[in-house]
């Protein structure tokens, strides 16, 4: 099953939107969106601030932010 992920974020004082269609492959929507978000951040030399994450029309921004924080805490 594929999902459409749309991420709105700020980088270098510019508002940017990236989107793509991704297979879930035994992942939740939140995990797939977080992987996409990490890929976006690696592309930029500047800090990126997430504004909104939409997966198949559903706003899951808070869940992705929580997942990112929990994964960060696990790695410490």
CHARMM internal coordinates of N, CA and C (Angstrom, degrees):
IC EDIT
DIST 1 N 1 CA 1.4571
DIST 1 CA 1 C 1.5291
ANGL 1 N 1 CA 1 C 109.28
DIST 1 C 2 N 1.3123
ANGL 1 CA 1 C 2 N 116.68
DIHE 1 N 1 CA 1 C 2 N 132.14
DIST 2 N 2 CA 1.4614
ANGL 1 C 2 N 2 CA 122.50
DIHE 1 CA 1 C 2 N 2 CA 177.75
DIST 2 CA 2 C 1.5143
ANGL 2 N 2 CA 2 C 110.60
DIHE 1 C 2 N 2 CA 2 C -101.45
DIST 2 C 3 N 1.3436
ANGL 2 CA 2 C 3 N 115.31
DIHE 2 N 2 CA 2 C 3 N 149.05
DIST 3 N 3 CA 1.4588
ANGL 2 C 3 N 3 CA 121.22
DIHE 2 CA 2 C 3 N 3 CA 176.25
DIST 3 CA 3 C 1.5242
ANGL 3 N 3 CA 3 C 108.77
DIHE 2 C 3 N 3 CA 3 C -126.90
DIST 3 C 4 N 1.3232
ANGL 3 CA 3 C 4 N 116.54
DIHE 3 N 3 CA 3 C 4 N 148.44
DIST 4 N 4 CA 1.4575
ANGL 3 C 4 N 4 CA 122.81
DIHE 3 CA 3 C 4 N 4 CA 176.00
DIST 4 CA 4 C 1.5281
ANGL 4 N 4 CA 4 C 107.32
DIHE 3 C 4 N 4 CA 4 C -95.90
DIST 4 C 5 N 1.3305
ANGL 4 CA 4 C 5 N 116.38
DIHE 4 N 4 CA 4 C 5 N 120.09
DIST 5 N 5 CA 1.4570
ANGL 4 C 5 N 5 CA 121.94
DIHE 4 CA 4 C 5 N 5 CA -179.28
DIST 5 CA 5 C 1.5180
ANGL 5 N 5 CA 5 C 108.86
DIHE 4 C 5 N 5 CA 5 C -111.76
DIST 5 C 6 N 1.3343
ANGL 5 CA 5 C 6 N 115.52
DIHE 5 N 5 CA 5 C 6 N 128.60
DIST 6 N 6 CA 1.4649
ANGL 5 C 6 N 6 CA 122.51
DIHE 5 CA 5 C 6 N 6 CA 177.19
DIST 6 CA 6 C 1.5208
ANGL 6 N 6 CA 6 C 107.08
DIHE 5 C 6 N 6 CA 6 C -122.20
DIST 6 C 7 N 1.3371
ANGL 6 CA 6 C 7 N 116.80
DIHE 6 N 6 CA 6 C 7 N 124.26
DIST 7 N 7 CA 1.4670
ANGL 6 C 7 N 7 CA 121.34
DIHE 6 CA 6 C 7 N 7 CA -179.74
DIST 7 CA 7 C 1.5189
ANGL 7 N 7 CA 7 C 108.90
DIHE 6 C 7 N 7 CA 7 C -122.14
DIST 7 C 8 N 1.3339
ANGL 7 CA 7 C 8 N 115.53
DIHE 7 N 7 CA 7 C 8 N 124.86
DIST 8 N 8 CA 1.4602
ANGL 7 C 8 N 8 CA 122.89
DIHE 7 CA 7 C 8 N 8 CA 174.18
DIST 8 CA 8 C 1.5228
ANGL 8 N 8 CA 8 C 106.67
DIHE 7 C 8 N 8 CA 8 C -103.30
DIST 8 C 9 N 1.3375
ANGL 8 CA 8 C 9 N 116.73
DIHE 8 N 8 CA 8 C 9 N 131.87
DIST 9 N 9 CA 1.4533
ANGL 8 C 9 N 9 CA 119.74
DIHE 8 CA 8 C 9 N 9 CA -178.88
DIST 9 CA 9 C 1.5212
ANGL 9 N 9 CA 9 C 110.25
DIHE 8 C 9 N 9 CA 9 C -151.52
DIST 9 C 10 N 1.3447
ANGL 9 CA 9 C 10 N 115.57
DIHE 9 N 9 CA 9 C 10 N 170.28
DIST 10 N 10 CA 1.4600
ANGL 9 C 10 N 10 CA 122.13
DIHE 9 CA 9 C 10 N 10 CA 178.63
DIST 10 CA 10 C 1.5220
ANGL 10 N 10 CA 10 C 107.67
DIHE 9 C 10 N 10 CA 10 C -116.17
DIST 10 C 11 N 1.3307
ANGL 10 CA 10 C 11 N 116.33
DIHE 10 N 10 CA 10 C 11 N 131.59
DIST 11 N 11 CA 1.4610
ANGL 10 C 11 N 11 CA 122.80
DIHE 10 CA 10 C 11 N 11 CA 176.37
DIST 11 CA 11 C 1.5226
ANGL 11 N 11 CA 11 C 107.86
DIHE 10 C 11 N 11 CA 11 C -140.79
DIST 11 C 12 N 1.3065
ANGL 11 CA 11 C 12 N 116.79
DIHE 11 N 11 CA 11 C 12 N 126.94
DIST 12 N 12 CA 1.4758
ANGL 11 C 12 N 12 CA 121.63
DIHE 11 CA 11 C 12 N 12 CA 179.95
DIST 12 CA 12 C 1.5203
ANGL 12 N 12 CA 12 C 111.33
DIHE 11 C 12 N 12 CA 12 C 54.13
DIST 12 C 13 N 1.3123
ANGL 12 CA 12 C 13 N 116.92
DIHE 12 N 12 CA 12 C 13 N 42.60
DIST 13 N 13 CA 1.4664
ANGL 12 C 13 N 13 CA 123.66
DIHE 12 CA 12 C 13 N 13 CA 179.37
DIST 13 CA 13 C 1.5255
ANGL 13 N 13 CA 13 C 113.28
DIHE 12 C 13 N 13 CA 13 C 63.13
DIST 13 C 14 N 1.3169
ANGL 13 CA 13 C 14 N 117.43
DIHE 13 N 13 CA 13 C 14 N 20.21
DIST 14 N 14 CA 1.4676
ANGL 13 C 14 N 14 CA 122.49
DIHE 13 CA 13 C 14 N 14 CA 176.41
DIST 14 CA 14 C 1.5243
ANGL 14 N 14 CA 14 C 109.19
DIHE 13 C 14 N 14 CA 14 C -116.35
DIST 14 C 15 N 1.3068
ANGL 14 CA 14 C 15 N 116.22
DIHE 14 N 14 CA 14 C 15 N 137.06
DIST 15 N 15 CA 1.4588
ANGL 14 C 15 N 15 CA 120.37
DIHE 14 CA 14 C 15 N 15 CA 174.44
DIST 15 CA 15 C 1.5214
ANGL 15 N 15 CA 15 C 108.43
DIHE 14 C 15 N 15 CA 15 C -85.57
DIST 15 C 16 N 1.3307
ANGL 15 CA 15 C 16 N 114.95
DIHE 15 N 15 CA 15 C 16 N 130.95
DIST 16 N 16 CA 1.4578
ANGL 15 C 16 N 16 CA 120.76
DIHE 15 CA 15 C 16 N 16 CA -175.14
DIST 16 CA 16 C 1.5251
ANGL 16 N 16 CA 16 C 108.82
DIHE 15 C 16 N 16 CA 16 C -131.31
DIST 16 C 17 N 1.3293
ANGL 16 CA 16 C 17 N 116.21
DIHE 16 N 16 CA 16 C 17 N 149.85
DIST 17 N 17 CA 1.4674
ANGL 16 C 17 N 17 CA 121.71
DIHE 16 CA 16 C 17 N 17 CA 174.78
DIST 17 CA 17 C 1.5128
ANGL 17 N 17 CA 17 C 107.55
DIHE 16 C 17 N 17 CA 17 C -129.65
DIST 17 C 18 N 1.3273
ANGL 17 CA 17 C 18 N 116.19
DIHE 17 N 17 CA 17 C 18 N 130.22
DIST 18 N 18 CA 1.4688
ANGL 17 C 18 N 18 CA 121.94
DIHE 17 CA 17 C 18 N 18 CA 175.39
DIST 18 CA 18 C 1.5147
ANGL 18 N 18 CA 18 C 107.17
DIHE 17 C 18 N 18 CA 18 C -125.33
DIST 18 C 19 N 1.3161
ANGL 18 CA 18 C 19 N 116.16
DIHE 18 N 18 CA 18 C 19 N 145.56
DIST 19 N 19 CA 1.4573
ANGL 18 C 19 N 19 CA 119.54
DIHE 18 CA 18 C 19 N 19 CA 178.23
DIST 19 CA 19 C 1.5184
ANGL 19 N 19 CA 19 C 109.33
DIHE 18 C 19 N 19 CA 19 C -144.97
DIST 19 C 20 N 1.3087
ANGL 19 CA 19 C 20 N 114.08
DIHE 19 N 19 CA 19 C 20 N 158.03
DIST 20 N 20 CA 1.4505
ANGL 19 C 20 N 20 CA 119.47
DIHE 19 CA 19 C 20 N 20 CA 178.53
DIST 20 CA 20 C 1.5129
ANGL 20 N 20 CA 20 C 109.98
DIHE 19 C 20 N 20 CA 20 C -169.91
DIST 20 C 21 N 1.3229
ANGL 20 CA 20 C 21 N 115.35
DIHE 20 N 20 CA 20 C 21 N 161.27
DIST 21 N 21 CA 1.4634
ANGL 20 C 21 N 21 CA 121.31
DIHE 20 CA 20 C 21 N 21 CA 178.17
DIST 21 CA 21 C 1.5228
ANGL 21 N 21 CA 21 C 107.32
DIHE 20 C 21 N 21 CA 21 C -106.96
DIST 21 C 22 N 1.3406
ANGL 21 CA 21 C 22 N 115.57
DIHE 21 N 21 CA 21 C 22 N 128.50
DIST 22 N 22 CA 1.4612
ANGL 21 C 22 N 22 CA 120.80
DIHE 21 CA 21 C 22 N 22 CA -173.49
DIST 22 CA 22 C 1.5226
ANGL 22 N 22 CA 22 C 110.61
DIHE 21 C 22 N 22 CA 22 C -132.27
DIST 22 C 23 N 1.3414
ANGL 22 CA 22 C 23 N 116.43
DIHE 22 N 22 CA 22 C 23 N 143.46
DIST 23 N 23 CA 1.4651
ANGL 22 C 23 N 23 CA 119.98
DIHE 22 CA 22 C 23 N 23 CA 173.65
DIST 23 CA 23 C 1.5285
ANGL 23 N 23 CA 23 C 109.13
DIHE 22 C 23 N 23 CA 23 C -77.30
DIST 23 C 24 N 1.3225
ANGL 23 CA 23 C 24 N 117.05
DIHE 23 N 23 CA 23 C 24 N 144.36
DIST 24 N 24 CA 1.4603
ANGL 23 C 24 N 24 CA 119.91
DIHE 23 CA 23 C 24 N 24 CA 179.87
DIST 24 CA 24 C 1.5298
ANGL 24 N 24 CA 24 C 111.96
DIHE 23 C 24 N 24 CA 24 C -75.33
DIST 24 C 25 N 1.3153
ANGL 24 CA 24 C 25 N 118.83
DIHE 24 N 24 CA 24 C 25 N -40.59
DIST 25 N 25 CA 1.4711
ANGL 24 C 25 N 25 CA 122.55
DIHE 24 CA 24 C 25 N 25 CA 177.88
DIST 25 CA 25 C 1.5278
ANGL 25 N 25 CA 25 C 112.50
DIHE 24 C 25 N 25 CA 25 C 43.42
DIST 25 C 26 N 1.3084
ANGL 25 CA 25 C 26 N 116.86
DIHE 25 N 25 CA 25 C 26 N 64.33
DIST 26 N 26 CA 1.4740
ANGL 25 C 26 N 26 CA 124.57
DIHE 25 CA 25 C 26 N 26 CA 177.52
DIST 26 CA 26 C 1.5219
ANGL 26 N 26 CA 26 C 113.22
DIHE 25 C 26 N 26 CA 26 C 63.51
DIST 26 C 27 N 1.3285
ANGL 26 CA 26 C 27 N 118.01
DIHE 26 N 26 CA 26 C 27 N 25.71
DIST 27 N 27 CA 1.4591
ANGL 26 C 27 N 27 CA 122.96
DIHE 26 CA 26 C 27 N 27 CA 176.52
DIST 27 CA 27 C 1.5234
ANGL 27 N 27 CA 27 C 108.81
DIHE 26 C 27 N 27 CA 27 C -116.28
DIST 27 C 28 N 1.3067
ANGL 27 CA 27 C 28 N 115.12
DIHE 27 N 27 CA 27 C 28 N 157.77
DIST 28 N 28 CA 1.4623
ANGL 27 C 28 N 28 CA 119.31
DIHE 27 CA 27 C 28 N 28 CA 172.28
DIST 28 CA 28 C 1.5262
ANGL 28 N 28 CA 28 C 108.12
DIHE 27 C 28 N 28 CA 28 C -81.82
DIST 28 C 29 N 1.3141
ANGL 28 CA 28 C 29 N 116.03
DIHE 28 N 28 CA 28 C 29 N 167.70
DIST 29 N 29 CA 1.4665
ANGL 28 C 29 N 29 CA 120.49
DIHE 28 CA 28 C 29 N 29 CA 176.54
DIST 29 CA 29 C 1.5260
ANGL 29 N 29 CA 29 C 110.64
DIHE 28 C 29 N 29 CA 29 C -60.02
DIST 29 C 30 N 1.3325
ANGL 29 CA 29 C 30 N 115.59
DIHE 29 N 29 CA 29 C 30 N -38.70
DIST 30 N 30 CA 1.4574
ANGL 29 C 30 N 30 CA 120.78
DIHE 29 CA 29 C 30 N 30 CA -179.21
DIST 30 CA 30 C 1.5254
ANGL 30 N 30 CA 30 C 111.29
DIHE 29 C 30 N 30 CA 30 C -65.16
DIST 30 C 31 N 1.3269
ANGL 30 CA 30 C 31 N 117.23
DIHE 30 N 30 CA 30 C 31 N -42.15
DIST 31 N 31 CA 1.4628
ANGL 30 C 31 N 31 CA 121.00
DIHE 30 CA 30 C 31 N 31 CA 179.55
DIST 31 CA 31 C 1.5299
ANGL 31 N 31 CA 31 C 111.33
DIHE 30 C 31 N 31 CA 31 C -65.21
DIST 31 C 32 N 1.3240
ANGL 31 CA 31 C 32 N 117.08
DIHE 31 N 31 CA 31 C 32 N -41.33
DIST 32 N 32 CA 1.4668
ANGL 31 C 32 N 32 CA 120.86
DIHE 31 CA 31 C 32 N 32 CA 178.34
DIST 32 CA 32 C 1.5297
ANGL 32 N 32 CA 32 C 110.30
DIHE 31 C 32 N 32 CA 32 C -64.86
DIST 32 C 33 N 1.3322
ANGL 32 CA 32 C 33 N 117.24
DIHE 32 N 32 CA 32 C 33 N -42.00
DIST 33 N 33 CA 1.4644
ANGL 32 C 33 N 33 CA 121.06
DIHE 32 CA 32 C 33 N 33 CA 179.22
DIST 33 CA 33 C 1.5263
ANGL 33 N 33 CA 33 C 110.54
DIHE 32 C 33 N 33 CA 33 C -66.17
DIST 33 C 34 N 1.3361
ANGL 33 CA 33 C 34 N 117.33
DIHE 33 N 33 CA 33 C 34 N -38.85
DIST 34 N 34 CA 1.4631
ANGL 33 C 34 N 34 CA 120.28
DIHE 33 CA 33 C 34 N 34 CA 178.75
DIST 34 CA 34 C 1.5260
ANGL 34 N 34 CA 34 C 110.64
DIHE 33 C 34 N 34 CA 34 C -65.40
DIST 34 C 35 N 1.3092
ANGL 34 CA 34 C 35 N 118.39
DIHE 34 N 34 CA 34 C 35 N -40.43
DIST 35 N 35 CA 1.4689
ANGL 34 C 35 N 35 CA 121.06
DIHE 34 CA 34 C 35 N 35 CA 176.83
DIST 35 CA 35 C 1.5300
ANGL 35 N 35 CA 35 C 110.71
DIHE 34 C 35 N 35 CA 35 C -61.20
DIST 35 C 36 N 1.3246
ANGL 35 CA 35 C 36 N 117.38
DIHE 35 N 35 CA 35 C 36 N -42.56
DIST 36 N 36 CA 1.4617
ANGL 35 C 36 N 36 CA 121.95
DIHE 35 CA 35 C 36 N 36 CA 177.53
DIST 36 CA 36 C 1.5302
ANGL 36 N 36 CA 36 C 109.95
DIHE 35 C 36 N 36 CA 36 C -62.98
DIST 36 C 37 N 1.3355
ANGL 36 CA 36 C 37 N 117.51
DIHE 36 N 36 CA 36 C 37 N -43.54
DIST 37 N 37 CA 1.4556
ANGL 36 C 37 N 37 CA 122.80
DIHE 36 CA 36 C 37 N 37 CA 179.84
DIST 37 CA 37 C 1.5371
ANGL 37 N 37 CA 37 C 110.73
DIHE 36 C 37 N 37 CA 37 C -62.38
DIST 37 C 38 N 1.3244
ANGL 37 CA 37 C 38 N 117.32
DIHE 37 N 37 CA 37 C 38 N -42.99
DIST 38 N 38 CA 1.4710
ANGL 37 C 38 N 38 CA 120.42
DIHE 37 CA 37 C 38 N 38 CA 178.61
DIST 38 CA 38 C 1.5265
ANGL 38 N 38 CA 38 C 110.21
DIHE 37 C 38 N 38 CA 38 C -64.12
DIST 38 C 39 N 1.3240
ANGL 38 CA 38 C 39 N 117.96
DIHE 38 N 38 CA 38 C 39 N -38.44
DIST 39 N 39 CA 1.4551
ANGL 38 C 39 N 39 CA 122.23
DIHE 38 CA 38 C 39 N 39 CA 177.97
DIST 39 CA 39 C 1.5296
ANGL 39 N 39 CA 39 C 110.34
DIHE 38 C 39 N 39 CA 39 C -63.06
DIST 39 C 40 N 1.3435
ANGL 39 CA 39 C 40 N 116.20
DIHE 39 N 39 CA 39 C 40 N -42.78
DIST 40 N 40 CA 1.4664
ANGL 39 C 40 N 40 CA 121.02
DIHE 39 CA 39 C 40 N 40 CA 178.44
DIST 40 CA 40 C 1.5293
ANGL 40 N 40 CA 40 C 109.85
DIHE 39 C 40 N 40 CA 40 C -61.28
DIST 40 C 41 N 1.3283
ANGL 40 CA 40 C 41 N 116.97
DIHE 40 N 40 CA 40 C 41 N -46.01
DIST 41 N 41 CA 1.4718
ANGL 40 C 41 N 41 CA 120.27
DIHE 40 CA 40 C 41 N 41 CA -178.49
DIST 41 CA 41 C 1.5184
ANGL 41 N 41 CA 41 C 111.81
DIHE 40 C 41 N 41 CA 41 C -63.13
DIST 41 C 42 N 1.3214
ANGL 41 CA 41 C 42 N 118.33
DIHE 41 N 41 CA 41 C 42 N -35.82
DIST 42 N 42 CA 1.4670
ANGL 41 C 42 N 42 CA 121.28
DIHE 41 CA 41 C 42 N 42 CA 178.85
DIST 42 CA 42 C 1.5280
ANGL 42 N 42 CA 42 C 111.33
DIHE 41 C 42 N 42 CA 42 C -67.15
DIST 42 C 43 N 1.3222
ANGL 42 CA 42 C 43 N 117.73
DIHE 42 N 42 CA 42 C 43 N -26.03
DIST 43 N 43 CA 1.4668
ANGL 42 C 43 N 43 CA 122.04
DIHE 42 CA 42 C 43 N 43 CA -179.87
DIST 43 CA 43 C 1.5216
ANGL 43 N 43 CA 43 C 113.21
DIHE 42 C 43 N 43 CA 43 C -72.12
DIST 43 C 44 N 1.3335
ANGL 43 CA 43 C 44 N 117.26
DIHE 43 N 43 CA 43 C 44 N -23.95
DIST 44 N 44 CA 1.4615
ANGL 43 C 44 N 44 CA 121.96
DIHE 43 CA 43 C 44 N 44 CA -172.23
DIST 44 CA 44 C 1.5223
ANGL 44 N 44 CA 44 C 111.83
DIHE 43 C 44 N 44 CA 44 C -103.56
DIST 44 C 45 N 1.3303
ANGL 44 CA 44 C 45 N 116.48
DIHE 44 N 44 CA 44 C 45 N 136.37
DIST 45 N 45 CA 1.4631
ANGL 44 C 45 N 45 CA 118.97
DIHE 44 CA 44 C 45 N 45 CA 175.68
DIST 45 CA 45 C 1.5306
ANGL 45 N 45 CA 45 C 112.17
DIHE 44 C 45 N 45 CA 45 C -78.50
DIST 45 C 46 N 1.3349
ANGL 45 CA 45 C 46 N 116.63
DIHE 45 N 45 CA 45 C 46 N -13.83
DIST 46 N 46 CA 1.4540
ANGL 45 C 46 N 46 CA 121.85
DIHE 45 CA 45 C 46 N 46 CA -178.75
DIST 46 CA 46 C 1.5268
ANGL 46 N 46 CA 46 C 109.95
DIHE 45 C 46 N 46 CA 46 C -105.86
DIST 46 C 47 N 1.3288
ANGL 46 CA 46 C 47 N 114.77
DIHE 46 N 46 CA 46 C 47 N 164.67
DIST 47 N 47 CA 1.4588
ANGL 46 C 47 N 47 CA 120.18
DIHE 46 CA 46 C 47 N 47 CA 178.33
DIST 47 CA 47 C 1.5349
ANGL 47 N 47 CA 47 C 110.11
DIHE 46 C 47 N 47 CA 47 C -66.16
DIST 47 C 48 N 1.3192
ANGL 47 CA 47 C 48 N 115.45
DIHE 47 N 47 CA 47 C 48 N 140.65
DIST 48 N 48 CA 1.4651
ANGL 47 C 48 N 48 CA 121.94
DIHE 47 CA 47 C 48 N 48 CA 176.57
DIST 48 CA 48 C 1.5196
ANGL 48 N 48 CA 48 C 108.34
DIHE 47 C 48 N 48 CA 48 C -115.60
DIST 48 C 49 N 1.3136
ANGL 48 CA 48 C 49 N 115.73
DIHE 48 N 48 CA 48 C 49 N 136.79
DIST 49 N 49 CA 1.4617
ANGL 48 C 49 N 49 CA 121.21
DIHE 48 CA 48 C 49 N 49 CA 179.29
DIST 49 CA 49 C 1.5222
ANGL 49 N 49 CA 49 C 107.90
DIHE 48 C 49 N 49 CA 49 C -118.10
DIST 49 C 50 N 1.3137
ANGL 49 CA 49 C 50 N 115.22
DIHE 49 N 49 CA 49 C 50 N 122.75
DIST 50 N 50 CA 1.4556
ANGL 49 C 50 N 50 CA 120.78
DIHE 49 CA 49 C 50 N 50 CA -177.25
DIST 50 CA 50 C 1.5319
ANGL 50 N 50 CA 50 C 109.82
DIHE 49 C 50 N 50 CA 50 C -74.11
DIST 50 C 51 N 1.3187
ANGL 50 CA 50 C 51 N 116.51
DIHE 50 N 50 CA 50 C 51 N 137.47
DIST 51 N 51 CA 1.4621
ANGL 50 C 51 N 51 CA 121.51
DIHE 50 CA 50 C 51 N 51 CA 176.45
DIST 51 CA 51 C 1.5229
ANGL 51 N 51 CA 51 C 111.68
DIHE 50 C 51 N 51 CA 51 C -109.64
DIST 51 C 52 N 1.3347
ANGL 51 CA 51 C 52 N 115.89
DIHE 51 N 51 CA 51 C 52 N -47.76
DIST 52 N 52 CA 1.4578
ANGL 51 C 52 N 52 CA 119.24
DIHE 51 CA 51 C 52 N 52 CA -175.69
DIST 52 CA 52 C 1.5166
ANGL 52 N 52 CA 52 C 109.67
DIHE 51 C 52 N 52 CA 52 C -153.86
DIST 52 C 53 N 1.3426
ANGL 52 CA 52 C 53 N 115.27
DIHE 52 N 52 CA 52 C 53 N 139.75
DIST 53 N 53 CA 1.4577
ANGL 52 C 53 N 53 CA 121.55
DIHE 52 CA 52 C 53 N 53 CA 175.13
DIST 53 CA 53 C 1.5281
ANGL 53 N 53 CA 53 C 107.56
DIHE 52 C 53 N 53 CA 53 C -124.39
DIST 53 C 54 N 1.3251
ANGL 53 CA 53 C 54 N 116.35
DIHE 53 N 53 CA 53 C 54 N 123.08
DIST 54 N 54 CA 1.4562
ANGL 53 C 54 N 54 CA 121.29
DIHE 53 CA 53 C 54 N 54 CA -179.37
DIST 54 CA 54 C 1.5256
ANGL 54 N 54 CA 54 C 108.13
DIHE 53 C 54 N 54 CA 54 C -123.33
DIST 54 C 55 N 1.3197
ANGL 54 CA 54 C 55 N 115.64
DIHE 54 N 54 CA 54 C 55 N 126.33
DIST 55 N 55 CA 1.4641
ANGL 54 C 55 N 55 CA 121.20
DIHE 54 CA 54 C 55 N 55 CA 177.77
DIST 55 CA 55 C 1.5160
ANGL 55 N 55 CA 55 C 107.82
DIHE 54 C 55 N 55 CA 55 C -120.85
DIST 55 C 56 N 1.3124
ANGL 55 CA 55 C 56 N 116.57
DIHE 55 N 55 CA 55 C 56 N 119.46
DIST 56 N 56 CA 1.4685
ANGL 55 C 56 N 56 CA 122.66
DIHE 55 CA 55 C 56 N 56 CA -178.54
DIST 56 CA 56 C 1.5292
ANGL 56 N 56 CA 56 C 111.87
DIHE 55 C 56 N 56 CA 56 C 47.75
DIST 56 C 57 N 1.3390
ANGL 56 CA 56 C 57 N 116.29
DIHE 56 N 56 CA 56 C 57 N 43.81
DIST 57 N 57 CA 1.4607
ANGL 56 C 57 N 57 CA 121.75
DIHE 56 CA 56 C 57 N 57 CA 176.13
DIST 57 CA 57 C 1.5178
ANGL 57 N 57 CA 57 C 115.16
DIHE 56 C 57 N 57 CA 57 C 83.54
DIST 57 C 58 N 1.3344
ANGL 57 CA 57 C 58 N 118.63
DIHE 57 N 57 CA 57 C 58 N -2.01
DIST 58 N 58 CA 1.4693
ANGL 57 C 58 N 58 CA 122.57
DIHE 57 CA 57 C 58 N 58 CA -178.39
DIST 58 CA 58 C 1.5278
ANGL 58 N 58 CA 58 C 109.47
DIHE 57 C 58 N 58 CA 58 C -106.37
DIST 58 C 59 N 1.3370
ANGL 58 CA 58 C 59 N 116.64
DIHE 58 N 58 CA 58 C 59 N 128.01
DIST 59 N 59 CA 1.4641
ANGL 58 C 59 N 59 CA 121.57
DIHE 58 CA 58 C 59 N 59 CA 178.67
DIST 59 CA 59 C 1.5363
ANGL 59 N 59 CA 59 C 108.78
DIHE 58 C 59 N 59 CA 59 C -78.00
DIST 59 C 60 N 1.3337
ANGL 59 CA 59 C 60 N 116.15
DIHE 59 N 59 CA 59 C 60 N 114.31
DIST 60 N 60 CA 1.4697
ANGL 59 C 60 N 60 CA 120.52
DIHE 59 CA 59 C 60 N 60 CA -178.85
DIST 60 CA 60 C 1.5314
ANGL 60 N 60 CA 60 C 110.54
DIHE 59 C 60 N 60 CA 60 C -121.34
DIST 60 C 61 N 1.3134
ANGL 60 CA 60 C 61 N 116.86
DIHE 60 N 60 CA 60 C 61 N 27.65
DIST 61 N 61 CA 1.4660
ANGL 60 C 61 N 61 CA 121.99
DIHE 60 CA 60 C 61 N 61 CA -176.35
DIST 61 CA 61 C 1.5212
ANGL 61 N 61 CA 61 C 111.83
DIHE 60 C 61 N 61 CA 61 C -54.80
DIST 61 C 62 N 1.3167
ANGL 61 CA 61 C 62 N 117.56
DIHE 61 N 61 CA 61 C 62 N -50.80
DIST 62 N 62 CA 1.4633
ANGL 61 C 62 N 62 CA 120.87
DIHE 61 CA 61 C 62 N 62 CA -176.71
DIST 62 CA 62 C 1.5223
ANGL 62 N 62 CA 62 C 111.55
DIHE 61 C 62 N 62 CA 62 C -61.55
DIST 62 C 63 N 1.3149
ANGL 62 CA 62 C 63 N 117.55
DIHE 62 N 62 CA 62 C 63 N -40.47
DIST 63 N 63 CA 1.4724
ANGL 62 C 63 N 63 CA 120.40
DIHE 62 CA 62 C 63 N 63 CA -178.83
DIST 63 CA 63 C 1.5261
ANGL 63 N 63 CA 63 C 111.20
DIHE 62 C 63 N 63 CA 63 C -67.25
DIST 63 C 64 N 1.3235
ANGL 63 CA 63 C 64 N 117.56
DIHE 63 N 63 CA 63 C 64 N -37.25
DIST 64 N 64 CA 1.4622
ANGL 63 C 64 N 64 CA 120.73
DIHE 63 CA 63 C 64 N 64 CA 178.33
DIST 64 CA 64 C 1.5243
ANGL 64 N 64 CA 64 C 109.97
DIHE 63 C 64 N 64 CA 64 C -68.46
DIST 64 C 65 N 1.3297
ANGL 64 CA 64 C 65 N 117.38
DIHE 64 N 64 CA 64 C 65 N -41.81
DIST 65 N 65 CA 1.4674
ANGL 64 C 65 N 65 CA 120.71
DIHE 64 CA 64 C 65 N 65 CA 177.87
DIST 65 CA 65 C 1.5248
ANGL 65 N 65 CA 65 C 111.15
DIHE 64 C 65 N 65 CA 65 C -62.48
DIST 65 C 66 N 1.3303
ANGL 65 CA 65 C 66 N 117.30
DIHE 65 N 65 CA 65 C 66 N -41.97
DIST 66 N 66 CA 1.4631
ANGL 65 C 66 N 66 CA 121.12
DIHE 65 CA 65 C 66 N 66 CA 177.84
DIST 66 CA 66 C 1.5231
ANGL 66 N 66 CA 66 C 111.03
DIHE 65 C 66 N 66 CA 66 C -62.82
DIST 66 C 67 N 1.3197
ANGL 66 CA 66 C 67 N 116.96
DIHE 66 N 66 CA 66 C 67 N -43.00
DIST 67 N 67 CA 1.4645
ANGL 66 C 67 N 67 CA 121.40
DIHE 66 CA 66 C 67 N 67 CA 179.21
DIST 67 CA 67 C 1.5273
ANGL 67 N 67 CA 67 C 110.42
DIHE 66 C 67 N 67 CA 67 C -63.80
DIST 67 C 68 N 1.3197
ANGL 67 CA 67 C 68 N 116.83
DIHE 67 N 67 CA 67 C 68 N -40.82
DIST 68 N 68 CA 1.4698
ANGL 67 C 68 N 68 CA 120.59
DIHE 67 CA 67 C 68 N 68 CA 178.66
DIST 68 CA 68 C 1.5298
ANGL 68 N 68 CA 68 C 110.43
DIHE 67 C 68 N 68 CA 68 C -63.44
DIST 68 C 69 N 1.3378
ANGL 68 CA 68 C 69 N 116.96
DIHE 68 N 68 CA 68 C 69 N -43.77
DIST 69 N 69 CA 1.4694
ANGL 68 C 69 N 69 CA 120.36
DIHE 68 CA 68 C 69 N 69 CA 178.66
DIST 69 CA 69 C 1.5297
ANGL 69 N 69 CA 69 C 111.12
DIHE 68 C 69 N 69 CA 69 C -63.68
DIST 69 C 70 N 1.3329
ANGL 69 CA 69 C 70 N 117.76
DIHE 69 N 69 CA 69 C 70 N -42.59
DIST 70 N 70 CA 1.4565
ANGL 69 C 70 N 70 CA 119.95
DIHE 69 CA 69 C 70 N 70 CA -178.13
DIST 70 CA 70 C 1.5244
ANGL 70 N 70 CA 70 C 110.96
DIHE 69 C 70 N 70 CA 70 C -67.16
DIST 70 C 71 N 1.3176
ANGL 70 CA 70 C 71 N 117.99
DIHE 70 N 70 CA 70 C 71 N -37.86
DIST 71 N 71 CA 1.4737
ANGL 70 C 71 N 71 CA 120.90
DIHE 70 CA 70 C 71 N 71 CA 177.52
DIST 71 CA 71 C 1.5173
ANGL 71 N 71 CA 71 C 110.89
DIHE 70 C 71 N 71 CA 71 C -68.09
DIST 71 C 72 N 1.3418
ANGL 71 CA 71 C 72 N 116.90
DIHE 71 N 71 CA 71 C 72 N -35.33
DIST 72 N 72 CA 1.4567
ANGL 71 C 72 N 72 CA 120.86
DIHE 71 CA 71 C 72 N 72 CA 178.04
DIST 72 CA 72 C 1.5297
ANGL 72 N 72 CA 72 C 109.90
DIHE 71 C 72 N 72 CA 72 C -66.08
DIST 72 C 73 N 1.3379
ANGL 72 CA 72 C 73 N 116.68
DIHE 72 N 72 CA 72 C 73 N -42.68
DIST 73 N 73 CA 1.4611
ANGL 72 C 73 N 73 CA 121.24
DIHE 72 CA 72 C 73 N 73 CA 179.49
DIST 73 CA 73 C 1.5239
ANGL 73 N 73 CA 73 C 111.31
DIHE 72 C 73 N 73 CA 73 C -65.47
DIST 73 C 74 N 1.3249
ANGL 73 CA 73 C 74 N 118.20
DIHE 73 N 73 CA 73 C 74 N -34.63
DIST 74 N 74 CA 1.4580
ANGL 73 C 74 N 74 CA 122.07
DIHE 73 CA 73 C 74 N 74 CA 178.98
DIST 74 CA 74 C 1.5179
ANGL 74 N 74 CA 74 C 111.27
DIHE 73 C 74 N 74 CA 74 C -66.01
DIST 74 C 75 N 1.3311
ANGL 74 CA 74 C 75 N 116.73
DIHE 74 N 74 CA 74 C 75 N -34.41
DIST 75 N 75 CA 1.4571
ANGL 74 C 75 N 75 CA 119.73
DIHE 74 CA 74 C 75 N 75 CA -176.56
DIST 75 CA 75 C 1.5265
ANGL 75 N 75 CA 75 C 112.61
DIHE 74 C 75 N 75 CA 75 C -79.52
DIST 75 C 76 N 1.3235
ANGL 75 CA 75 C 76 N 117.47
DIHE 75 N 75 CA 75 C 76 N -11.78
DIST 76 N 76 CA 1.4845
ANGL 75 C 76 N 76 CA 119.98
DIHE 75 CA 75 C 76 N 76 CA -179.44
DIST 76 CA 76 C 1.4823
ANGL 76 N 76 CA 76 C 112.30
DIHE 75 C 76 N 76 CA 76 C -80.94
END
COOR INIT
IC SEED 1 N 1 CA 1 C
IC BUILD
